[in-house]
């Protein structure tokens, strides 16, 4: 049985997947898609569920094939508009912290993005991105979910 909670340390594979998800979110606008729509649809997708479960072949695919797989799962996605451009560093952080959160607490991606939509995560970025991952997740959990989970 998998152990979840703030005392958990992510393993090498989980950290690598968090990094890959950060890269995918960081680069999504380069695919010509709206970052908010892309992230929201991804976090609610079968692909995200497969990554939550560390399904072999999905979590280990790398960013390029995973981007193609994700797009095939979530289309149609709103087209990119320069007026809605989001800072790439913030997008990376959201991707990384959302995946870290899912692995740390065992919360499905769908529940995380429901509690903390992209716009709310962007509001947290300036203050929370320089904190440790567990501290940022703890604060976001209290702020948006009303308590610390587990």
N, C-alpha and C positions, 0 to 999 in steps of 0.2 A: 504494500500500500504506500502510495506516494505521500510524503510529508510536506505539508504546506504551512506557511506562516512566516512571520518576520525573522524567525531564527534560522530559516532555511538559507543555505548558500546555493546559488545556481551553479550547475555543473558546466563544464566546458562547452558541451553541445548547446545548452540553453543560452549561454552568453553569446555564442556564435550566431544563433538564430535571432536573438535580440538585435545584434549588430546588423544582420542581413535585413531584418525588417526596418531598422532605422535607415539603411541605405535605400531600400525600396521606396519608403515614404519620401526621403530626401529627393529622389530622382523622379518622382511621379509626374511633376509638372512638365518635365522633359518629354514625357510620353504624349503630351498634348491634352492632358486631362486635368480637371479641377481637383485640387488636392483634397479639399474637404469632402467632396462627393466620393472620390476614390477611396479615401481612408475609411469613411463611414461604411461604404458598401463592402469593402474588404473585411472590416472587423465583424460584419454580420454574415459573412459568406461561409460556404463549405470549406474553402481553402483555409480560412482562419481557424475553423474547427479542427481541420487536419493538422495544422501547426500547433494548436493548443494540445493536441494529443501526441505530438511529435511523431506523426505518421511517417514511416520510412519512405524515402523518395521525395517527399514534399519538403520536410524541414531541412534536408541535406542538399537540396537542388542548387543552391547558389542564387544570387540575385537576378541574373539575366533570365534563366528559365522560369524562375518563380514569378517574375513580373509578367511574363507571357501567360503563365497559368492563371494568375490572379485576374488578369484582364479577361480571359476566357470565362471566368466564373462570375464576373460582376458587371459585364457590359449590359446595357449602355451606361456610360459614364459621361457626365457633363464635360463639355470641351473647356480647355484652359482659356482663361481670360486674364490679360495682364492686370486688369483692375482688381482681380482676386488673388494675385500672386501672394504666396506665403513664403517667408524667409526659410531657406533650405536647412539652416541649422535648427530652427524650431521644428521643422518637419522630421528631421533625423531624431531629435529628442523625443518627439511624440511616438514615433515608431518604436524606438528603443524602450521607452518607459512603459508603453502599453504592453509590449511583449514581456518585459521583465515582470510587470505586475501580474500578468496571466500565469506565468511560471511560478512566481513567488507565492501567490495566494490561491492558485488553482481556480481562479475566476475566469469564466469563458470570455473570449474577446468581445462577443456580442454584448455581454453585461457591462463590460468596461466602457465601451463607446456609448452605450445607452446612458450610463451614469455621468460620463465625462465626454460630451461631444467635442469635436475638434475645436470649436470656438472657445470652449471652456479650458481645454488643455492649452491653447495658445495664450490665454490669460494667465495661466500658471507659469508658463515658460520663463518669463524674465526673473522671477523670484526663485523658482524651484529647480531650474536646470543646473545650477551650480551646487546643489545639495547632493548628498549621497542618494542613490536610487531608493533605498528603503525609507529614508526620511521623506523624500518627495512623495512616494506612494502612500505612506502613512498619513501625511497631511492631506493629500488629495482624497483619500478614503474618508477621512473625517469630514472634510469639506463637502464632498459630493454624495457620500453614501451614509453620512450621519454617524459613523462609528468606525473603529478600527476593526477590520475583519479578521477573525481567528485570533 
